[in-house]
């Protein structure tokens, strides 16, 4: 969530800095605040969505989950397969006036129809976004139920398989779904019984238990949780479709060059987006850069964020992030290279390298591209670090290095 995006926003002191994914999420999700007084809202910290359905609503259920409801009626088996609903967590909403909902996960049409009989006639279905809100009373009930685990700080639950599915599905169907995840049936049975007991003792008042909040079929959704998606969705700033227009509008991008100083000898194409940067010379094409200060650049089809160097060479599909370099050769990234700098509280910096072709999750415990540490080892080493202190130190080092290059 603290990862920076290649577009800057103005801070309270009048300076500009790349916006983080978390800051963008807070900005986006704030539209639901007026509709959720007295409720706890939980959103993904690595993705942004712009709803096409109305975002002002009156909650009718103690828990409601965001989803993209498809069409005005339940899909046929053919439509279920065509829309790939067997690959997602799916929210189904009853056709009755209460609009109660239930959740199933990665099942075919026949299995879903069987499991969702608990709802009666199904009115609409759609893939879940995962984000949800809960009432204060349901939150308190969950805290009471799991008081011993919370006090001991032990155990781990995920909302979909451990809360929403046991609360909305019959025991046998829940056990079958969890068995697909490799969970022993006896374990699932005990958990379902526990959740059912909590539900039976919960006073729902005039509200239902579980409902849906439709974000609309035309909602825009930008995910930054994977390297591939970070690259893909940030390069959307260069496109000219409606989705990209909304992306630029959301991030207040009003021109191709914002708050930047570009030397007369610098060749910049019509597509590239440059934010809060200072470039003396070179060429920039099909790229998105923010917070960059360099004497000479050759950037083509790349994303460069918060970097300073005498020279920056970034080839197609490369990503440069938080790099500070005062060498004569500068920063050089080949096609598909990913180079980032990790700064510690004392100002020490370590360079990490990867490739577009490398899955960070699969290579989490491996030393790749000549790195001295694995990604996991870097995470453990920096766990608990004061990110505010690190950010101030990084800014200090950035300014010291960039100022040594002379006036821009």
Steps between C-alpha positions, in 0.01 A plus 500: 500500500793736556622446145522823301329555167651699209288810550546771761263688726546817703576464870395735781833684490458579131752243380419217261560128541387178332170384645499159669251227421363529855444875465315436173287231668405737782407765245288259296322317779404822676194528274334224706557669837166684522311175440688308767474696821552269797644223284848361445606503135780278372656555159790346313811714549648429156216573260271784400156484346267768369137384529254550217207422731382756761731507802250660736275238660332398824646182651239225538727221627744465788767398251506612139758410240589678179452318174423547133146375448447373145169549322151512648457126553693190599734376224449176314766227509634628167518860624665386823777330305526780241557765769751280680306502827644160586836673552388756760341547835139568401230692686141393435204720595148372553215637290290564811448844653759435774777457239688258723828374358735204527849423377650203318849468362635351175216258423312414182140600433342175615691502829423866563129449430489212748689687771303821461157342545515649848418837336191377319472658155826662393458847354855603407855373533842648443868474593597630843745788542574386855455843660225513762345683793352372826272655758631582848281229652630225268857613558443480875346154464804376308737653756309330781496165321873505434606676820736219606682493163524879490635514855759232428575652158491159338323355197423647160170538319406634159159666472370307197562139610478553875223759541279557196477144367425325833249774582312464170538137387365170639751290691543228236560746218747697710696185584511407130635842402763499771602149400594646160742726691655199672330557836400186688125447521504461878670839538247666270210337684615634838550849357159504330335392824676778687394766251144364490478519879622860492246583228211344693579716802546821303219755512463621142223746578345635182804426280599193303826321566686507167436713193666637191611844382512519121784710355356473148599305190682801356713565810869565441739288703877551528700242692862566603553187711723318250801627305327421171190696606705789640662538159184442297277739694758777529564491126125559455582866562626502139187353341207691351197290590226585751662288770823698468311829493341409834838395639651837412199686637515310829868586545444862391725467196422810296797507264785284372762704687399597853713704739813404304807667351604347169814621324466637148724227361282224648288321242163393642230329297131589517405192703729511805382629837753692709415609854706714741829427325812686387676377186785686329542302181429172322188330369178367651245294311197289594589532868358610832739673740451684828735659751802453272803731489774417251756669276447272203241230430412243238166360613281296265187310604596508867372602843738708712405618849700703754840461337798735465823441307736667255375262235198272480453238229174307523395261225153369416301346785762594759412647838733720707392587852651709783854493355766754601820484295793744476725292272612610156334205325173556684209256499468252214199269464462259212171381355278354772740590782359599837737690730402643838685639798420410860605767750561432869450741791874583511502589130664182373355397164479159339418443136263220408457369148238288332338443161152525355526129437566418868205435730592654834268263683654187354853640537433640850766283662750512212792733427432625148686723254816508714327635813684440828176422683167336422183709496395327820830585672462865401148504643612344829797735530282808460202376700410758763706778344377856542383582148461872581864523609607307190300726269656814649848349472436399141381852414815642658725268299302568182533877539871481584572288193283688251633839612854383424403483130463879479204711396228347286 
